[in-house]
Amino acid sequence: LRELASIERSFRIDVYAATLAERLSRLLRRFALTRFRPVDVAALHGVAWSEFLSKEGGRSGFSEQLALGLERTVYGVPTESPRSADVEAWIHATRRWIGRAS
């Protein structure tokens, strides 16, 4: 959670959603690889990764749609910048997901 706080602070300074999305995504994946069997997590991407975040996070707030938005911002070229509400939801859901999976 310390790393998440650092990511959040730097986002407040940068205000660059793609950088935030990439750092959150990397943090979630690293954390998942330590808490779940790597063979079950390492190859997940796209819809499968979004479903995993939603399923394993329980009520963390990571809906499949929110997780897909995060991934599209990292790996795709979004047609528009993420809304600030989405960005805040990514941070909140990441915090809750890590807390629930700990």
N, CA, C and O atoms as a Tinker XYZ file with bonds, in Angstrom:
   408  protein
     1  N      0.822000   -1.200000    0.000000    73     2
     2  CA     0.000000    0.000000    0.000000    64     1     3
     3  C      0.863000    1.260000    0.000000    63     2     4     5
     4  O      0.413000    2.320000   -0.436000    81     3
     5  N      2.089000    1.151000    0.481000    73     3     6
     6  CA     2.995000    2.300000    0.423000    64     5     7
     7  C      3.282000    2.689000   -1.015000    63     6     8     9
     8  O      3.313000    3.871000   -1.358000    81     7
     9  N      3.492000    1.676000   -1.857000    73     7    10
    10  CA     3.765000    1.970000   -3.260000    64     9    11
    11  C      2.560000    2.629000   -3.921000    63    10    12    13
    12  O      2.708000    3.536000   -4.741000    81    11
    13  N      1.368000    2.167000   -3.557000    73    11    14
    14  CA     0.155000    2.779000   -4.101000    64    13    15
    15  C      0.068000    4.242000   -3.682000    63    14    16    17
    16  O     -0.278000    5.096000   -4.498000    81    15
    17  N      0.372000    4.539000   -2.435000    73    15    18
    18  CA     0.348000    5.929000   -1.963000    64    17    19
    19  C      1.345000    6.785000   -2.749000    63    18    20    21
    20  O      1.053000    7.933000   -3.084000    81    19
    21  N      2.515000    6.227000   -3.041000    73    19    22
    22  CA     3.516000    6.942000   -3.821000    64    21    23
    23  C      3.016000    7.202000   -5.244000    63    22    24    25
    24  O      3.204000    8.290000   -5.787000    81    23
    25  N      2.382000    6.199000   -5.838000    73    23    26
    26  CA     1.820000    6.354000   -7.179000    64    25    27
    27  C      0.761000    7.454000   -7.175000    63    26    28    29
    28  O      0.726000    8.309000   -8.059000    81    27
    29  N     -0.088000    7.413000   -6.173000    73    27    30
    30  CA    -1.171000    8.403000   -6.084000    64    29    31
    31  C     -0.611000    9.815000   -5.922000    63    30    32    33
    32  O     -1.104000   10.747000   -6.557000    81    31
    33  N      0.411000    9.987000   -5.080000    73    31    34
    34  CA     1.023000   11.310000   -4.895000    64    33    35
    35  C      1.628000   11.822000   -6.194000    63    34    36    37
    36  O      1.461000   12.989000   -6.546000    81    35
    37  N      2.326000   10.953000   -6.900000    73    35    38
    38  CA     2.956000   11.401000   -8.145000    64    37    39
    39  C      1.905000   11.741000   -9.192000    63    38    40    41
    40  O      2.115000   12.637000  -10.010000    81    39
    41  N      0.767000   11.031000   -9.179000    73    39    42
    42  CA    -0.296000   11.360000  -10.123000    64    41    43
    43  C     -0.852000   12.739000   -9.826000    63    42    44    45
    44  O     -1.156000   13.496000  -10.748000    81    43
    45  N     -0.987000   13.071000   -8.566000    73    43    46
    46  CA    -1.527000   14.379000   -8.206000    64    45    47
    47  C     -0.620000   15.493000   -8.738000    63    46    48    49
    48  O     -1.078000   16.604000   -9.006000    81    47
    49  N      0.654000   15.183000   -8.882000    73    47    50
    50  CA     1.599000   16.167000   -9.412000    64    49    51
    51  C      1.583000   16.135000  -10.943000    63    50    52    53
    52  O      1.470000   17.182000  -11.581000    81    51
    53  N      1.694000   14.944000  -11.535000    73    51    54
    54  CA     1.759000   14.795000  -12.989000    64    53    55
    55  C      0.440000   15.030000  -13.701000    63    54    56    57
    56  O      0.390000   15.714000  -14.724000    81    55
    57  N     -0.610000   14.471000  -13.165000    73    55    58
    58  CA    -1.944000   14.505000  -13.764000    64    57    59
    59  C     -1.909000   13.912000  -15.176000    63    58    60    61
    60  O     -2.537000   14.449000  -16.089000    81    59
    61  N     -1.191000   12.828000  -15.355000    73    59    62
    62  CA    -1.120000   12.144000  -16.639000    64    61    63
    63  C     -1.705000   10.753000  -16.463000    63    62    64    65
    64  O     -1.060000    9.869000  -15.900000    81    63
    65  N     -2.922000   10.558000  -16.943000    73    63    66
    66  CA    -3.683000    9.335000  -16.687000    64    65    67
    67  C     -3.002000    8.086000  -17.235000    63    66    68    69
    68  O     -3.062000    7.032000  -16.602000    81    67
    69  N     -2.362000    8.175000  -18.389000    73    67    70
    70  CA    -1.723000    6.991000  -18.971000    64    69    71
    71  C     -0.591000    6.482000  -18.077000    63    70    72    73
    72  O     -0.424000    5.274000  -17.913000    81    71
    73  N      0.175000    7.392000  -17.506000    73    71    74
    74  CA     1.254000    6.996000  -16.601000    64    73    75
    75  C      0.679000    6.362000  -15.345000    63    74    76    77
    76  O      1.171000    5.330000  -14.888000    81    75
    77  N     -0.347000    6.964000  -14.791000    73    75    78
    78  CA    -1.001000    6.408000  -13.613000    64    77    79
    79  C     -1.541000    5.016000  -13.916000    63    78    80    81
    80  O     -1.328000    4.091000  -13.133000    81    79
    81  N     -2.230000    4.853000  -15.032000    73    79    82
    82  CA    -2.820000    3.563000  -15.402000    64    81    83
    83  C     -1.733000    2.498000  -15.532000    63    82    84    85
    84  O     -1.901000    1.370000  -15.067000    81    83
    85  N     -0.633000    2.858000  -16.157000    73    83    86
    86  CA     0.463000    1.900000  -16.336000    64    85    87
    87  C      1.043000    1.472000  -14.994000    63    86    88    89
    88  O      1.301000    0.288000  -14.779000    81    87
    89  N      1.250000    2.424000  -14.094000    73    87    90
    90  CA     1.830000    2.098000  -12.784000    64    89    91
    91  C      0.873000    1.268000  -11.931000    63    90    92    93
    92  O      1.297000    0.334000  -11.252000    81    91
    93  N     -0.417000    1.606000  -11.965000    73    91    94
    94  CA    -1.401000    0.815000  -11.220000    64    93    95
    95  C     -1.502000   -0.599000  -11.776000    63    94    96    97
    96  O     -1.565000   -1.568000  -11.019000    81    95
    97  N     -1.516000   -0.712000  -13.085000    73    95    98
    98  CA    -1.605000   -2.021000  -13.723000    64    97    99
    99  C     -0.405000   -2.896000  -13.359000    63    98   100   101
   100  O     -0.554000   -4.076000  -13.040000    81    99
   101  N      0.772000   -2.301000  -13.411000    73    99   102
   102  CA     1.989000   -3.041000  -13.056000    64   101   103
   103  C      1.952000   -3.480000  -11.587000    63   102   104   105
   104  O      2.317000   -4.611000  -11.267000    81   103
   105  N      1.514000   -2.590000  -10.705000    73   103   106
   106  CA     1.413000   -2.913000   -9.282000    64   105   107
   107  C      0.423000   -4.064000   -9.059000    63   106   108   109
   108  O      0.720000   -5.009000   -8.329000    81   107
   109  N     -0.745000   -3.980000   -9.685000    73   107   110
   110  CA    -1.746000   -5.042000   -9.537000    64   109   111
   111  C     -1.208000   -6.385000  -10.022000    63   110   112   113
   112  O     -1.401000   -7.408000   -9.365000    81   111
   113  N     -0.542000   -6.381000  -11.153000    73   111   114
   114  CA    -0.018000   -7.638000  -11.698000    64   113   115
   115  C      1.072000   -8.216000  -10.796000    63   114   116   117
   116  O      1.072000   -9.415000  -10.517000    81   115
   117  N      1.993000   -7.379000  -10.342000    73   115   118
   118  CA     3.049000   -7.868000   -9.438000    64   117   119
   119  C      2.444000   -8.438000   -8.170000    63   118   120   121
   120  O      2.848000   -9.500000   -7.697000    81   119
   121  N      1.466000   -7.719000   -7.623000    73   119   122
   122  CA     0.827000   -8.178000   -6.394000    64   121   123
   123  C      0.103000   -9.500000   -6.638000    63   122   124   125
   124  O      0.211000  -10.420000   -5.827000    81   123
   125  N     -0.630000   -9.606000   -7.739000    73   123   126
   126  CA    -1.361000  -10.837000   -8.057000    64   125   127
   127  C     -0.407000  -12.017000   -8.212000    63   126   128   129
   128  O     -0.721000  -13.135000   -7.804000    81   127
   129  N      0.752000  -11.765000   -8.800000    73   127   130
   130  CA     1.726000  -12.853000   -8.979000    64   129   131
   131  C      2.278000  -13.357000   -7.656000    63   130   132   133
   132  O      2.733000  -14.498000   -7.578000    81   131
   133  N      2.249000  -12.533000   -6.617000    73   131   134
   134  CA     2.728000  -12.982000   -5.305000    64   133   135
   135  C      1.636000  -13.653000   -4.484000    63   134   136   137
   136  O      1.939000  -14.439000   -3.586000    81   135
   137  N      0.369000  -13.357000   -4.774000    73   135   138
   138  CA    -0.748000  -13.872000   -3.972000    64   137   139
   139  C     -1.475000  -15.059000   -4.588000    63   138   140   141
   140  O     -2.184000  -15.789000   -3.895000    81   139
   141  N     -1.298000  -15.248000   -5.894000    73   139   142
   142  CA    -1.968000  -16.323000   -6.598000    64   141   143
   143  C     -0.913000  -17.117000   -7.363000    63   142   144   145
   144  O      0.224000  -16.670000   -7.518000    81   143
   145  N     -1.293000  -18.274000   -7.829000    73   143   146
   146  CA    -0.337000  -19.101000   -8.574000    64   145   147
   147  C      0.079000  -18.373000   -9.857000    63   146   148   149
   148  O     -0.772000  -18.023000  -10.676000    81   147
   149  N      1.378000  -18.147000  -10.032000    73   147   150
   150  CA     1.841000  -17.431000  -11.222000    64   149   151
   151  C      1.343000  -18.052000  -12.526000    63   150   152   153
   152  O      1.055000  -17.332000  -13.482000    81   151
   153  N      1.242000  -19.369000  -12.573000    73   151   154
   154  CA     0.771000  -20.029000  -13.783000    64   153   155
   155  C     -0.670000  -19.623000  -14.110000    63   154   156   157
   156  O     -1.072000  -19.647000  -15.273000    81   155
   157  N     -1.447000  -19.251000  -13.085000    73   155   158
   158  CA    -2.833000  -18.835000  -13.297000    64   157   159
   159  C     -2.967000  -17.353000  -13.630000    63   158   160   161
   160  O     -4.011000  -16.922000  -14.121000    81   159
   161  N     -1.930000  -16.574000  -13.370000    73   159   162
   162  CA    -2.023000  -15.119000  -13.498000    64   161   163
   163  C     -1.179000  -14.552000  -14.638000    63   162   164   165
   164  O     -1.612000  -13.629000  -15.327000    81   163
   165  N     -0.002000  -15.086000  -14.839000    73   163   166
   166  CA     0.989000  -14.455000  -15.720000    64   165   167
   167  C      0.498000  -14.186000  -17.137000    63   166   168   169
   168  O      0.822000  -13.145000  -17.708000    81   167
   169  N     -0.255000  -15.076000  -17.702000    73   167   170
   170  CA    -0.659000  -14.917000  -19.105000    64   169   171
   171  C     -1.976000  -14.158000  -19.282000    63   170   172   173
   172  O     -2.408000  -13.934000  -20.413000    81   171
   173  N     -2.608000  -13.766000  -18.199000    73   171   174
   174  CA    -3.899000  -13.090000  -18.319000    64   173   175
   175  C     -3.739000  -11.694000  -18.908000    63   174   176   177
   176  O     -2.822000  -10.955000  -18.551000    81   175
   177  N     -4.637000  -11.349000  -19.807000    73   175   178
   178  CA    -4.678000  -10.001000  -20.370000    64   177   179
   179  C     -6.071000   -9.761000  -20.944000    63   178   180   181
   180  O     -6.860000  -10.693000  -21.105000    81   179
   181  N     -6.354000   -8.525000  -21.244000    73   179   182
   182  CA    -7.647000   -8.189000  -21.835000    64   181   183
   183  C     -8.810000   -8.553000  -20.932000    63   182   184   185
   184  O     -8.789000   -8.290000  -19.730000    81   183
   185  N     -9.813000   -9.157000  -21.524000    73   183   186
   186  CA   -11.027000   -9.516000  -20.787000    64   185   187
   187  C    -10.714000  -10.513000  -19.672000    63   186   188   189
   188  O    -11.286000  -10.422000  -18.586000    81   187
   189  N     -9.816000  -11.460000  -19.928000    73   187   190
   190  CA    -9.480000  -12.459000  -18.900000    64   189   191
   191  C     -8.865000  -11.798000  -17.656000    63   190   192   193
   192  O     -9.188000  -12.176000  -16.530000    81   191
   193  N     -7.991000  -10.825000  -17.858000    73   191   194
   194  CA    -7.378000  -10.108000  -16.732000    64   193   195
   195  C     -8.437000   -9.294000  -15.989000    63   194   196   197
   196  O     -8.459000   -9.264000  -14.759000    81   195
   197  N     -9.303000   -8.643000  -16.739000    73   195   198
   198  CA   -10.376000   -7.851000  -16.136000    64   197   199
   199  C    -11.313000   -8.726000  -15.317000    63   198   200   201
   200  O    -11.726000   -8.348000  -14.220000    81   199
   201  N    -11.648000   -9.894000  -15.852000    73   199   202
   202  CA   -12.505000  -10.836000  -15.119000    64   201   203
   203  C    -11.813000  -11.321000  -13.850000    63   202   204   205
   204  O    -12.449000  -11.459000  -12.805000    81   203
   205  N    -10.510000  -11.577000  -13.941000    73   203   206
   206  CA    -9.745000  -12.014000  -12.769000    64   205   207
   207  C     -9.778000  -10.947000  -11.678000    63   206   208   209
   208  O    -10.045000  -11.253000  -10.516000    81   207
   209  N     -9.507000   -9.690000  -12.054000    73   207   210
   210  CA    -9.528000   -8.605000  -11.066000    64   209   211
   211  C    -10.902000   -8.494000  -10.419000    63   210   212   213
   212  O    -11.012000   -8.316000   -9.206000    81   211
   213  N    -11.933000   -8.597000  -11.222000    73   211   214
   214  CA   -13.293000   -8.484000  -10.710000    64   213   215
   215  C    -13.633000   -9.653000   -9.785000    63   214   216   217
   216  O    -14.163000   -9.455000   -8.691000    81   215
   217  N    -13.328000  -10.856000  -10.226000    73   215   218
   218  CA   -13.659000  -12.063000   -9.459000    64   217   219
   219  C    -12.858000  -12.159000   -8.158000    63   218   220   221
   220  O    -13.427000  -12.379000   -7.089000    81   219
   221  N    -11.558000  -11.996000   -8.253000    73   219   222
   222  CA   -10.699000  -12.186000   -7.074000    64   221   223
   223  C    -10.765000  -11.008000   -6.114000    63   222   224   225
   224  O    -10.402000  -11.143000   -4.946000    81   223
   225  N    -11.215000   -9.873000   -6.583000    73   223   226
   226  CA   -11.299000   -8.710000   -5.720000    64   225   227
   227  C    -12.596000   -8.629000   -4.936000    63   226   228   229
   228  O    -12.759000   -7.757000   -4.082000    81   227
   229  N    -13.518000   -9.537000   -5.224000    73   227   230
   230  CA   -14.798000   -9.502000   -4.522000    64   229   231
   231  C    -15.459000   -8.154000   -4.698000    63   230   232   233
   232  O    -15.724000   -7.724000   -5.820000    81   231
   233  N    -15.721000   -7.501000   -3.610000    73   231   234
   234  CA   -16.374000   -6.189000   -3.655000    64   233   235
   235  C    -15.373000   -5.040000   -3.611000    63   234   236   237
   236  O    -15.634000   -4.000000   -3.006000    81   235
   237  N    -14.241000   -5.235000   -4.250000    73   235   238
   238  CA   -13.190000   -4.219000   -4.223000    64   237   239
   239  C    -13.538000   -2.995000   -5.051000    63   238   240   241
   240  O    -12.918000   -1.941000   -4.900000    81   239
   241  N    -14.515000   -3.129000   -5.913000    73   239   242
   242  CA   -14.854000   -2.015000   -6.783000    64   241   243
   243  C    -14.274000   -2.155000   -8.171000    63   242   244   245
   244  O    -14.513000   -1.301000   -9.025000    81   243
   245  N    -13.507000   -3.222000   -8.425000    73   243   246
   246  CA   -12.952000   -3.438000   -9.752000    64   245   247
   247  C    -13.958000   -4.208000  -10.594000    63   246   248   249
   248  O    -13.888000   -5.431000  -10.711000    81   247
   249  N    -14.876000   -3.481000  -11.166000    73   247   250
   250  CA   -15.794000   -4.105000  -12.115000    64   249   251
   251  C    -14.996000   -4.453000  -13.360000    63   250   252   253
   252  O    -13.920000   -3.902000  -13.591000    81   251
   253  N    -15.520000   -5.359000  -14.151000    73   251   254
   254  CA   -14.829000   -5.698000  -15.392000    64   253   255
   255  C    -14.676000   -4.468000  -16.271000    63   254   256   257
   256  O    -13.638000   -4.293000  -16.908000    81   255
   257  N    -15.679000   -3.626000  -16.315000    73   255   258
   258  CA   -15.635000   -2.423000  -17.145000    64   257   259
   259  C    -14.535000   -1.474000  -16.673000    63   258   260   261
   260  O    -13.805000   -0.914000  -17.492000    81   259
   261  N    -14.413000   -1.292000  -15.372000    73   259   262
   262  CA   -13.382000   -0.408000  -14.832000    64   261   263
   263  C    -11.997000   -0.979000  -15.130000    63   262   264   265
   264  O    -11.094000   -0.242000  -15.525000    81   263
   265  N    -11.828000   -2.293000  -14.941000    73   263   266
   266  CA   -10.540000   -2.933000  -15.215000    64   265   267
   267  C    -10.187000   -2.856000  -16.698000    63   266   268   269
   268  O     -9.027000   -2.635000  -17.047000    81   267
   269  N    -11.172000   -3.037000  -17.569000    73   267   270
   270  CA   -10.918000   -2.912000  -19.005000    64   269   271
   271  C    -10.511000   -1.489000  -19.372000    63   270   272   273
   272  O     -9.634000   -1.292000  -20.213000    81   271
   273  N    -11.136000   -0.509000  -18.754000    73   271   274
   274  CA   -10.762000    0.883000  -19.002000    64   273   275
   275  C     -9.320000    1.153000  -18.612000    63   274   276   277
   276  O     -8.598000    1.862000  -19.313000    81   275
   277  N     -8.907000    0.580000  -17.484000    73   275   278
   278  CA    -7.525000    0.719000  -17.035000    64   277   279
   279  C     -6.591000    0.096000  -18.066000    63   278   280   281
   280  O     -5.605000    0.711000  -18.473000    81   279
   281  N     -6.905000   -1.119000  -18.482000    73   279   282
   282  CA    -6.037000   -1.812000  -19.431000    64   281   283
   283  C     -5.999000   -1.111000  -20.794000    63   282   284   285
   284  O     -4.938000   -1.011000  -21.411000    81   283
   285  N     -7.128000   -0.637000  -21.251000    73   283   286
   286  CA    -7.152000    0.069000  -22.541000    64   285   287
   287  C     -6.322000    1.346000  -22.495000    63   286   288   289
   288  O     -5.695000    1.719000  -23.487000    81   287
   289  N     -6.318000    2.006000  -21.360000    73   287   290
   290  CA    -5.526000    3.224000  -21.223000    64   289   291
   291  C     -4.037000    2.890000  -21.262000    63   290   292   293
   292  O     -3.236000    3.663000  -21.787000    81   291
   293  N     -3.668000    1.726000  -20.700000    73   291   294
   294  CA    -2.265000    1.323000  -20.696000    64   293   295
   295  C     -1.831000    0.837000  -22.075000    63   294   296   297
   296  O     -0.814000    1.289000  -22.602000    81   295
   297  N     -2.585000   -0.070000  -22.654000    73   295   298
   298  CA    -2.128000   -0.770000  -23.853000    64   297   299
   299  C     -2.727000   -0.277000  -25.158000    63   298   300   301
   300  O     -2.186000   -0.545000  -26.231000    81   299
   301  N     -3.819000    0.427000  -25.080000    73   299   302
   302  CA    -4.448000    0.897000  -26.299000    64   301   303
   303  C     -4.311000    2.387000  -26.426000    63   302   304   305
   304  O     -3.650000    3.049000  -25.626000    81   303
   305  N     -4.935000    2.887000  -27.424000    73   303   306
   306  CA    -4.993000    4.332000  -27.605000    64   305   307
   307  C     -6.446000    4.716000  -27.382000    63   306   308   309
   308  O     -7.272000    4.602000  -28.288000    81   307
   309  N     -6.753000    5.171000  -26.176000    73   307   310
   310  CA    -8.150000    5.508000  -25.912000    64   309   311
   311  C     -8.621000    6.633000  -26.828000    63   310   312   313
   312  O     -7.855000    7.522000  -27.198000    81   311
   313  N     -9.880000    6.570000  -27.177000    73   311   314
   314  CA   -10.426000    7.593000  -28.065000    64   313   315
   315  C    -10.558000    8.922000  -27.346000    63   314   316   317
   316  O    -10.640000    9.973000  -27.981000    81   315
   317  N    -10.580000    8.877000  -26.039000    73   315   318
   318  CA   -10.637000   10.104000  -25.252000    64   317   319
   319  C     -9.914000    9.871000  -23.940000    63   318   320   321
   320  O     -9.717000    8.727000  -23.532000    81   319
   321  N     -9.526000   10.924000  -23.291000    73   319   322
   322  CA    -8.859000   10.795000  -21.997000    64   321   323
   323  C     -9.839000   10.235000  -20.985000    63   322   324   325
   324  O    -11.031000   10.541000  -21.028000    81   323
   325  N     -9.333000    9.410000  -20.069000    73   323   326
   326  CA   -10.224000    8.896000  -19.026000    64   325   327
   327  C    -10.801000   10.053000  -18.212000    63   326   328   329
   328  O    -10.136000   11.064000  -17.988000    81   327
   329  N    -12.023000    9.890000  -17.785000    73   327   330
   330  CA   -12.639000   10.906000  -16.934000    64   329   331
   331  C    -11.951000   10.885000  -15.577000    63   330   332   333
   332  O    -11.433000    9.851000  -15.155000    81   331
   333  N    -11.945000   12.009000  -14.903000    73   331   334
   334  CA   -11.306000   12.064000  -13.583000    64   333   335
   335  C    -11.992000   11.099000  -12.621000    63   334   336   337
   336  O    -11.344000   10.569000  -11.719000    81   335
   337  N    -13.291000   10.863000  -12.797000    73   335   338
   338  CA   -14.001000    9.912000  -11.938000    64   337   339
   339  C    -13.462000    8.503000  -12.145000    63   338   340   341
   340  O    -13.356000    7.737000  -11.188000    81   339
   341  N    -13.115000    8.148000  -13.394000    73   339   342
   342  CA   -12.541000    6.830000  -13.664000    64   341   343
   343  C    -11.172000    6.702000  -12.996000    63   342   344   345
   344  O    -10.852000    5.678000  -12.394000    81   343
   345  N    -10.383000    7.751000  -13.114000    73   343   346
   346  CA    -9.043000    7.736000  -12.536000    64   345   347
   347  C     -9.127000    7.566000  -11.020000    63   346   348   349
   348  O     -8.389000    6.764000  -10.447000    81   347
   349  N    -10.004000    8.301000  -10.379000    73   347   350
   350  CA   -10.187000    8.154000   -8.927000    64   349   351
   351  C    -10.680000    6.747000   -8.592000    63   350   352   353
   352  O    -10.273000    6.168000   -7.585000    81   351
   353  N    -11.551000    6.203000   -9.427000    73   351   354
   354  CA   -12.069000    4.848000   -9.206000    64   353   355
   355  C    -10.953000    3.814000   -9.348000    63   354   356   357
   356  O    -10.938000    2.831000   -8.608000    81   355
   357  N    -10.013000    4.011000  -10.286000    73   355   358
   358  CA    -8.876000    3.087000  -10.421000    64   357   359
   359  C     -8.058000    3.059000   -9.138000    63   358   360   361
   360  O     -7.691000    1.989000   -8.652000    81   359
   361  N     -7.774000    4.232000   -8.595000    73   359   362
   362  CA    -6.974000    4.314000   -7.373000    64   361   363
   363  C     -7.709000    3.637000   -6.220000    63   362   364   365
   364  O     -7.128000    2.827000   -5.497000    81   363
   365  N     -8.964000    3.963000   -6.052000    73   363   366
   366  CA    -9.765000    3.396000   -4.966000    64   365   367
   367  C     -9.871000    1.872000   -5.108000    63   366   368   369
   368  O     -9.686000    1.138000   -4.137000    81   367
   369  N    -10.167000    1.409000   -6.313000    73   367   370
   370  CA   -10.330000   -0.034000   -6.528000    64   369   371
   371  C     -9.010000   -0.770000   -6.328000    63   370   372   373
   372  O     -9.002000   -1.880000   -5.795000    81   371
   373  N     -7.898000   -0.176000   -6.744000    73   371   374
   374  CA    -6.581000   -0.813000   -6.544000    64   373   375
   375  C     -6.294000   -0.951000   -5.056000    63   374   376   377
   376  O     -5.848000   -2.005000   -4.604000    81   375
   377  N     -6.545000    0.101000   -4.295000    73   375   378
   378  CA    -6.324000    0.055000   -2.854000    64   377   379
   379  C     -7.169000   -1.055000   -2.214000    63   378   380   381
   380  O     -6.665000   -1.849000   -1.419000    81   379
   381  N     -8.433000   -1.099000   -2.564000    73   379   382
   382  CA    -9.335000   -2.116000   -1.986000    64   381   383
   383  C     -8.971000   -3.513000   -2.468000    63   382   384   385
   384  O     -9.036000   -4.464000   -1.689000    81   383
   385  N     -8.590000   -3.657000   -3.726000    73   383   386
   386  CA    -8.244000   -4.983000   -4.268000    64   385   387
   387  C     -7.040000   -5.549000   -3.538000    63   386   388   389
   388  O     -7.035000   -6.718000   -3.150000    81   387
   389  N     -6.012000   -4.717000   -3.349000    73   387   390
   390  CA    -4.815000   -5.179000   -2.643000    64   389   391
   391  C     -5.160000   -5.501000   -1.201000    63   390   392   393
   392  O     -4.678000   -6.496000   -0.660000    81   391
   393  N     -5.983000   -4.681000   -0.573000    73   391   394
   394  CA    -6.388000   -4.942000    0.806000    64   393   395
   395  C     -7.161000   -6.241000    0.948000    63   394   396   397
   396  O     -6.953000   -6.978000    1.912000    81   395
   397  N     -8.045000   -6.536000    0.010000    73   395   398
   398  CA    -8.846000   -7.760000    0.077000    64   397   399
   399  C     -8.017000   -8.990000   -0.222000    63   398   400   401
   400  O     -8.241000  -10.051000    0.361000    81   399
   401  N     -7.052000   -8.856000   -1.134000    73   399   402
   402  CA    -6.253000  -10.020000   -1.541000    64   401   403
   403  C     -5.091000  -10.284000   -0.579000    63   402   404   405
   404  O     -4.440000  -11.325000   -0.670000    81   403
   405  N     -4.827000   -9.356000    0.335000    73   403   406
   406  CA    -3.701000   -9.519000    1.274000    64   405   407
   407  C     -3.961000  -10.625000    2.272000    63   406   408
   408  O     -3.119000  -10.894000    3.129000    81   407
